[in-house]
Amino acid sequence: MIRRQTLGDLLTRTARRTPDKTAIICGSTRWTYAGFDAVCSRLAAGLVSQGIAQGDKVAVLARNSHSFAALRFAVARLGAVLVPVNFMLNADEVAYILDHCAARMLCVDSEHAQTGRKAAGKCPSVAQFLWLPGEQAGDPLPDMLDFHALCACKDPLTEPDISARSLAQIIYTSGTESHPKGAMLSHESVIWQYVSCLVDIEVASNDVILHALPLYHCAQLDVFLGPSIYVGGTNVITARPDADNVLALMSKHAITSFFAPPTVWIGLLRCSLFEETDLCALQKGYYGAAIMPVEVLREIQQRLPQLRLWNCYGQTEIAPLAVVLKPEDQLRKAGSAGLPVVNVETRVITEEGEPVAPGEVGEIAHRSPQLLQGYYRDEEKTREAFRGGWFHSGDLATVDHEGYITVVDRKKDMIKSGGENIASREVEEVIYKLPGVAEVAVIGLPDPKWIEAVTAVVVVKAGSDLSADQVTDHCAASMAHFKVPKKVFFAEKLPKNPSGKILKRELRNQY
């Protein structure tokens, strides 16, 4: 196609511009752009030799690695559809995804091979397994295709005639419904989103980006890895987002750019190695999945004064970046998600679809070329999400007189107590001001009097003491009485998914 523009093409063009530049570093593996491009082409040819064809679904259940990155671009290059799977799911949950998308191949690392086999045993569509090497060297599994063997394929790759509107990936949302929904994203949707990343969060060719959050999640995969490959950045990939490992890699590779949710940033600040780690190269910091507590934001700026911060807000369905709070607004608009990115039009609307007045709560809705084509095999949910010509996000927000959007809560996380609507984030921000608080999550629990009781689950900083009365008294001093937690629990840690997002549904079940 003379107007061809696909994800596989982006890597080829970068390799031709900067063939000798380092593209991928993972453990002992180091690939230049020319080498990475060649690996992806050989892997694509190897997949074709095993019968994988344009439109086939290729699922991956694995931690971050160089092989995951190669698989991403190889699958795109041959016109197949990538289906990244959350490696925290159990076998039945993985089986649902494999069966729902009719995956032809499942790619696993050694750690997740057993879960993968068990899940695939319930899915007749899965005809083949591919073993992916990890960050640390390991031996191929004898009953699976070997990544290295496929990458040695000498057959020339005949690339199919792929349209920019061809389906590139199906990413299953981690919602609270009984089953996740498969968001269908085309090559052009993802590439339009890459452009937004280059413009609004300044992903650049001189970046050395550390990818520590899971690549199965669209934030790390498509807000950082993909755009960096597009412009020719250097990408350090690790499977371990723990603070000790992240800090060591930042120092070793002079990392300039890092994304993590607030929980991971908090973990870095609390790590005993933080003060002795050379972080002078770190210039760009990104957070998402939750708003950074203002007190933590101030601490980051005090301890890393050279670091510019961005808040990235979005969702899987918009590929995923939609709204950004830029460095110059971090304190001026603290707590805000920011303004829509260059390729997204965002409104905060009423139930009737009209824009809300400044300060009023409404639902975030988007129009954009970045949006999904629809939910795979679910026309009803697609129609519901696209009603009125806008994509309805399910997030509640306000907008101020300058157009800055502040996310109030997910619809499902809004607490309705005693007839009043209470945003959990507002209560969390107040509790974070207590010096002894390391982390906090606020949820609503069933209550015979209040219908839902505002409940705080608090993790106390090491060496600090804190009582429930101190928490409630602190809140009562600065909040309306109906917002003050009726119950306070203390925990050693909060449950999180691999992206660092606090799992409030697990807290509701637990407490």
LOLO-9997 format. One line per 8 residues: for each residue z, y, x negated of C-alpha. Coordinates in Angstrom, 3 decimals. Each point is the difference from the previous one (the first is absolute). Example, Ala and Ser with C-alpha at 12.3 -4.5 7.8 and 13.67 -1.06 7.14 Angstrom:
<atoms>
7.800 -4.500 -12.300; -0.660 3.440 -1.370 $
</atoms>
This chain:
<atoms>
0.000 0.000 0.000; -1.031 3.321 -1.443; 3.060 1.772 1.471; 2.391 -2.770 -1.036; 3.701 0.887 -0.267; 2.476 -2.895 -0.128; 3.288 -0.702 -1.729; -1.725 -2.283 -2.490 $
-2.452 2.758 -0.906; 2.804 2.407 -0.959; 1.194 -2.270 -2.808; -3.538 -0.540 -1.329; -0.619 3.747 -0.171; 3.282 0.659 -1.793; -0.746 -2.785 -2.494; -3.340 1.590 -0.788 $
1.572 3.430 -0.496; 2.973 -1.150 -2.113; -0.650 -3.593 -1.153; 2.517 0.001 -2.847; 2.896 1.674 1.778; 3.001 -2.175 0.867; -0.068 -0.864 3.686; 2.667 -2.687 0.484 $
3.177 -0.917 -1.886; 2.099 -2.869 1.339; 2.326 -1.971 -2.237; -2.125 -1.082 -2.967; -3.278 0.655 1.847; -1.908 3.157 -0.825; -3.465 0.706 1.422; -2.339 2.883 -0.688 $
-2.064 1.256 2.924; -3.037 -1.903 -1.276; 2.098 -3.139 -0.343; 1.630 0.404 3.412; -3.380 0.541 1.652; -1.397 -3.121 -1.684; 3.020 -2.108 1.030; -0.400 1.127 3.627 $
-3.710 -0.845 0.033; 0.564 -3.439 -1.514; 2.867 -0.672 2.408; -2.186 1.053 2.926; -2.724 -2.372 -1.205; 2.585 -2.742 -0.375; 1.195 0.530 3.562; -3.601 -0.192 1.213 $
-0.440 -3.267 -1.908; 2.923 -1.369 2.031; -1.665 0.937 3.278; 1.666 3.346 0.711; -2.551 2.176 1.765; -0.342 3.485 1.405; 2.433 0.491 2.879; 2.306 -2.888 -0.968 $
3.727 0.802 0.033; 1.750 -0.452 -3.365; 3.783 0.210 0.298; 2.342 0.676 -2.927; 3.698 -0.878 -0.152; 1.208 1.089 -3.420; 1.947 2.546 -1.983; -1.666 2.776 -1.966 $
-2.209 -1.082 -2.890; -3.264 0.710 -1.794; -1.518 -2.905 1.943; 0.973 1.607 3.333; -1.806 3.186 -1.059; -3.082 -1.970 -1.048; -0.010 -1.972 3.238; 0.080 3.227 1.980 $
-3.248 1.284 -1.505; -1.697 -3.395 -0.278; 0.472 -0.657 3.712; -1.358 3.459 0.822; -2.978 -0.545 -2.307; -1.177 -3.162 1.746; 0.535 1.461 3.475; 2.919 -2.217 0.991 $
3.124 1.365 1.720; 3.323 0.277 -1.824; 3.156 -0.902 1.962; 3.124 0.889 -2.028; 3.101 -1.834 1.262; 3.614 1.107 -0.366; 1.571 -2.498 -2.405; 3.410 0.432 1.667 $
-1.218 -1.766 3.141; 0.958 -3.589 0.705; -2.575 -2.767 0.342; -0.261 0.283 3.791; -0.563 3.757 -0.206; -2.641 -0.449 -2.703; -1.624 -2.750 2.088; -0.334 2.382 2.941 $
-1.960 2.488 -2.131; -2.204 -2.653 -1.595; -0.784 -1.516 3.381; -0.508 3.331 1.762; -2.561 1.234 -2.543; -1.498 -3.493 -0.576; 0.438 0.279 -3.768; -2.460 -2.151 -1.968 $
1.880 0.156 -3.301; 3.635 0.643 -0.933; 0.769 1.417 -3.453; 3.547 -0.528 -1.282; 2.045 0.359 -3.137; 2.295 -2.799 -1.178; 3.057 1.538 1.667; -1.544 -0.028 3.476 $
-2.103 -3.162 -0.245; 2.441 -2.125 1.990; 0.217 2.522 2.849; -3.761 0.348 -0.069; -0.594 -3.742 0.208; 2.457 -0.360 2.846; -1.568 2.883 1.922; -3.582 -1.121 -0.619 $
0.890 -3.478 1.212; 0.198 1.506 3.482; -3.343 1.826 -0.302; -3.153 -2.155 0.016; -2.132 2.996 -1.006; 1.506 0.075 -3.525; -2.335 -2.186 -2.006; 0.965 0.973 -3.566 $
2.824 1.275 -2.183; -0.418 2.254 -3.007; 2.777 0.251 -2.595; 0.619 3.499 -1.384; 1.702 0.498 -3.388; 2.918 2.415 0.052; 1.396 2.688 -2.250; 1.605 -2.709 -2.129 $
-2.160 -2.795 -1.371; 0.004 -3.211 2.042; -1.885 -3.231 0.443; -2.591 -0.478 2.761; 1.002 -2.211 2.893; -1.926 -3.286 -0.151; -0.936 -0.178 3.676; -1.450 3.503 0.179 $
-3.012 1.889 -1.261; 0.822 1.811 -3.232; -0.467 3.778 -0.293; -1.005 -0.314 -3.669; -2.586 -2.684 0.789; -1.604 2.110 2.738; -0.050 3.000 -2.334; -1.996 -2.113 -2.463 $
-2.787 -0.477 2.553; -3.390 0.622 -1.613; -2.001 0.192 3.237; -1.436 3.461 0.551; 1.503 1.771 3.008; -2.523 0.866 2.642; 1.808 2.737 1.850; -0.541 -0.029 3.763 $
-1.261 2.989 1.912; 3.378 1.503 0.905; 0.255 3.051 2.225; 2.688 2.629 -0.504; 1.038 -0.870 3.545; 0.429 -3.678 -0.858; 3.520 -1.361 0.381; 1.815 0.147 -3.357 $
3.500 -1.118 0.884; 2.376 -0.989 2.765; 3.556 1.134 -0.638; 2.654 -1.321 2.320; 2.568 2.552 1.103; 3.678 -0.786 -0.429; 0.928 1.216 3.472; 2.879 -1.055 2.211 $
-2.151 -1.831 2.520; 0.006 -3.785 0.259; -3.116 -0.242 -2.184; -1.530 2.462 -2.480; -3.298 1.702 0.813; -2.987 -0.239 -2.361; -1.364 3.459 -0.825; -3.731 -0.253 -0.787 $
-1.078 2.466 -2.692; -3.561 0.517 -1.169; -1.162 0.938 -3.489; -0.715 3.562 1.113; 3.412 0.396 1.675; 1.760 -0.965 -3.227; -2.285 2.148 -2.182; 0.452 3.080 2.222 $
3.732 -0.549 -0.497; -0.514 -0.230 -3.775; -1.572 3.466 0.117; 3.070 1.327 1.808; 2.158 -1.474 -2.768; -2.041 1.655 -2.745; 0.208 3.390 1.708; 3.482 0.087 1.477 $
2.170 -2.066 -2.351; -2.075 0.674 -3.120; -0.753 -3.554 -1.139; -1.955 0.692 -3.197; -1.857 -1.693 -2.850; 2.706 0.893 -2.546; 2.743 -1.708 2.020; 1.868 -3.007 -1.357 $
1.331 -1.427 3.261; 2.703 -2.624 0.307; -0.611 -2.311 2.985; 3.358 -1.663 0.698; 0.073 -0.069 3.793; -1.849 -2.926 1.632; -3.789 0.135 -0.032; -0.103 -1.912 3.284 $
1.147 3.296 1.545; -2.708 2.583 0.593; 2.049 2.816 -1.580; -0.053 -1.433 -3.532; -3.415 -1.636 0.439; -1.937 2.865 1.554; 1.886 3.231 -0.686; 0.446 -0.679 -3.707 $
-1.875 -2.995 -1.483; -3.304 0.536 1.810; -0.260 3.782 -0.538; 1.008 -0.434 -3.642; -2.818 -2.533 -0.530; -2.359 2.416 1.806; 0.602 2.779 -2.562; 0.786 -2.124 -3.068 $
3.780 0.138 -0.434; 2.039 -2.541 -1.953; 2.001 -2.428 2.130; 3.142 -1.827 -1.124; 0.812 -2.805 2.443; 3.332 -1.772 0.331; 1.480 -2.454 2.477; 3.550 1.295 -0.403 $
1.051 3.312 1.568; 3.616 -0.277 -1.233; 1.310 3.054 -1.818; 0.457 -1.588 -3.448; -3.602 -1.253 -0.091; -1.499 3.201 1.413; 1.831 2.211 -2.490; -0.998 -2.245 -2.934 $
-3.683 0.087 0.993; 0.095 3.764 0.543; 1.207 0.478 -3.549; -2.249 -2.647 -1.602; -3.251 1.192 1.566; 0.768 3.738 0.308; -0.444 -0.212 3.771; -1.101 3.295 1.543 $
-0.065 -0.956 3.699; 2.249 -2.170 2.185; 0.338 -0.711 3.718; 3.026 -1.522 1.723; 1.982 0.417 3.202; 3.229 2.028 -0.193; 2.083 -3.178 -0.357; -1.729 -0.848 -3.294 $
0.314 3.567 -1.320; 3.713 -0.150 0.848; 0.222 -3.301 -1.903; -1.553 1.623 -3.088; 2.448 2.904 0.129; 2.966 -2.373 0.275; -1.206 -2.328 -2.787; 2.107 0.046 -3.181 $
-3.211 0.158 -2.076; -1.304 3.164 1.659; 1.517 2.548 -2.398; -1.095 -1.862 -3.141; -3.615 -0.594 1.143; -2.743 2.294 -1.278; -1.664 1.313 3.171; -1.623 3.080 -1.516 $
-3.501 -1.205 0.925; 0.855 -0.402 3.689; -1.677 2.955 1.710; -0.826 -1.194 3.532; 2.405 -1.688 2.391; -0.785 -1.222 3.495; 2.163 -1.296 2.799; -0.671 -1.331 3.476 $
1.122 -2.490 2.686; 2.938 2.362 0.684; 0.868 3.639 -0.596; 1.866 0.642 -3.245; 3.589 1.067 0.734; 0.308 3.649 -0.982; 2.960 -0.632 -2.309; -1.978 -2.687 -1.845 $
-3.011 2.329 -0.212; 2.142 2.629 -1.691; 1.418 -2.590 -2.401; -3.496 -1.161 -1.011; -1.118 3.557 -0.652; 3.126 0.666 -2.063; -0.244 -3.159 -2.115; -3.824 -0.065 -0.311 $
-0.925 3.688 -0.041; -3.556 -0.656 -1.217; -0.754 -2.297 2.956; -2.157 1.235 2.883; 0.689 -1.823 3.260; -2.136 -0.826 3.036; 1.137 -1.488 3.310; -2.700 -2.339 1.330 $
0.004 -0.791 3.711; -2.394 -2.260 1.866; -0.499 -3.437 1.459; -2.070 -3.107 -0.583; -2.441 0.966 2.738; -1.163 3.162 -1.804; -0.530 -1.752 -3.356; 2.875 1.328 -0.375 $
0.501 3.604 -1.233; 0.058 2.606 2.791; 2.464 2.810 -0.773; 1.362 1.302 -3.328; 2.808 2.316 -1.036; -1.034 1.482 -3.338; 2.192 0.901 -3.006; 0.258 3.696 0.788 $
1.432 -0.790 3.445; 2.556 -2.663 -0.928; 3.024 2.281 0.363; -1.538 2.705 2.190; -0.914 -2.628 2.606; 2.521 -2.689 -0.959; -0.095 -2.889 2.462; -3.529 0.784 1.181 $
-2.929 -2.412 -0.287; -2.258 2.962 -0.729; -3.558 0.828 1.056; -2.936 -2.297 0.851; -2.167 -1.079 -2.945; -3.579 1.181 -0.382; -1.641 -2.799 2.028; 2.571 -0.229 2.807 $
0.572 2.113 3.107; 3.546 -0.467 1.283; 1.714 1.303 3.110; 3.439 -0.411 1.522; -0.566 -0.565 3.708; 1.792 -0.466 3.306; -0.228 -3.104 2.195; -2.879 1.778 1.752 $
-1.877 0.480 -3.281; 0.598 3.744 -0.353; 1.188 1.610 -3.256; 3.748 0.652 -0.031; 1.484 3.429 -0.561; 1.608 0.636 -3.411; 3.325 -1.797 -0.214; -0.661 -2.352 2.919 $
-0.079 -3.763 -0.552; -3.259 -1.868 0.630; -2.037 -2.922 -1.294; -2.142 0.245 -3.134; -3.687 -0.641 0.716; -2.971 -0.034 -2.397; -3.776 0.339 -0.081; -1.671 -0.974 -3.273 $
-2.789 -2.004 -1.654; 2.850 -1.831 -1.764; 1.096 -1.727 3.204; -0.207 -3.706 0.680; -2.877 -1.473 1.991; 2.572 -1.594 2.295; 2.533 -2.807 0.084; -1.528 -3.381 -0.792 $
-0.405 -2.127 3.139; 2.103 2.415 2.076; -2.110 2.303 2.151; 2.925 0.927 2.249; 2.146 1.402 -2.823; -3.063 1.713 -1.466; -0.693 1.789 3.297; 3.657 0.956 0.330 $
0.158 1.445 -3.531; -3.292 1.916 0.384; 0.631 1.484 3.451; -1.193 3.539 0.546; -2.190 -0.001 -3.098; 2.944 0.052 -2.429; 1.859 -2.700 -1.916; 3.591 -0.106 1.266 $
2.353 -0.748 -2.918; 3.230 -0.799 1.818; 1.846 2.501 -2.222; 1.924 2.899 1.517; -0.107 3.392 -1.707; 0.262 3.742 0.303; -2.378 2.606 -1.385; 1.057 3.447 -1.181 $
-1.802 3.346 0.273; -1.767 -0.649 -3.343; -1.314 -3.376 1.141; 2.376 -2.107 -2.108; 0.826 -3.326 1.626; 3.512 -1.443 -0.098; 0.337 -3.634 0.999; 2.990 -0.407 2.298 $
-0.044 -3.761 0.426; -2.027 -2.951 1.050; 0.027 -0.269 3.781; 1.841 -3.274 -0.439; 2.634 1.593 -2.288; 0.924 2.909 2.261; 3.589 -0.538 1.140; 0.728 0.712 3.667 $
3.747 0.528 0.269; 1.780 1.354 3.056; -3.241 1.400 1.376; -0.862 1.843 -3.232; -2.804 -0.768 -2.463; 1.249 -0.167 -3.597; -2.204 -0.277 -3.089; 1.521 -2.463 -2.445 $
-1.440 1.948 -2.943; 1.906 3.142 0.946; 3.314 -1.877 -0.150; -1.002 -1.715 -3.262; -0.734 3.352 -1.647; 3.504 1.231 0.818; 1.704 -3.170 -1.267; -1.979 0.138 -3.266 $
1.812 3.256 -0.780; 3.226 -1.964 -0.511; 0.401 -0.424 -3.793; 0.992 -3.669 0.238; -3.062 -1.133 1.973; -2.673 -1.966 -1.878; -2.065 -0.998 3.062; 0.338 0.165 3.762 $
-1.889 -1.206 3.054; 0.770 1.188 3.528; -0.841 -2.224 2.965; 0.785 -0.248 3.691; 2.024 -2.983 1.212; 0.510 -1.078 3.625; 3.114 1.547 1.526; 1.416 -0.319 3.534 $
0.954 3.676 0.154; -2.646 1.790 -2.051; -2.890 -2.456 0.632; -0.652 0.322 -3.735; 2.700 0.903 -2.496; -0.994 1.973 -3.085; 0.898 -2.329 -2.885; -0.031 0.680 -3.757 $
-0.316 -2.748 -2.625; 1.065 1.462 -3.335; -0.344 -1.199 -3.606; 2.617 1.691 -2.198; -0.737 1.093 -3.564; 1.578 -2.089 -2.747; 3.462 1.359 -0.837; 0.315 1.958 3.248 $
2.227 -0.557 3.021; -0.967 0.927 3.526; 1.532 -0.674 3.399; -1.528 -0.055 3.470; 2.149 2.992 0.976; -1.349 2.008 -2.941; -3.556 -0.688 1.169; 0.641 0.941 3.622 $
2.089 3.073 -0.897; -2.757 1.190 -2.337; -2.607 -0.389 2.758; 2.198 1.645 2.628; 0.321 3.074 -2.217; -3.734 0.711 0.088; -1.545 -1.795 3.008; 0.230 -0.037 3.769 $
2.630 -2.493 1.138; -2.504 -2.342 1.663; -1.800 -0.501 -3.324; 3.128 -1.040 -1.921; 0.057 -3.757 -0.730; 2.178 -1.960 2.408; 0.122 -2.870 -2.517; -0.150 -0.110 -3.786 $
-0.589 -3.184 -2.001; -0.023 -0.408 -3.785; -2.415 -2.338 -1.789; -0.722 -0.964 -3.596; -3.725 0.598 0.567; -2.494 0.741 2.762; -2.733 -2.485 0.954; -3.443 1.159 -1.133 $
-3.530 -1.258 -0.042; -1.851 -0.267 -3.353; -1.258 3.575 0.461; 3.587 1.234 0.030; 0.058 0.908 3.680; 3.371 -0.591 1.653; -0.257 -2.704 2.662; 1.945 1.535 2.863 $
-0.824 -2.855 2.344; 1.934 -2.342 -2.324; 2.957 2.379 0.048; -0.095 0.042 3.800; 0.023 -3.787 0.056; 2.756 -0.231 -2.590; 2.385 2.504 1.540 $
</atoms>
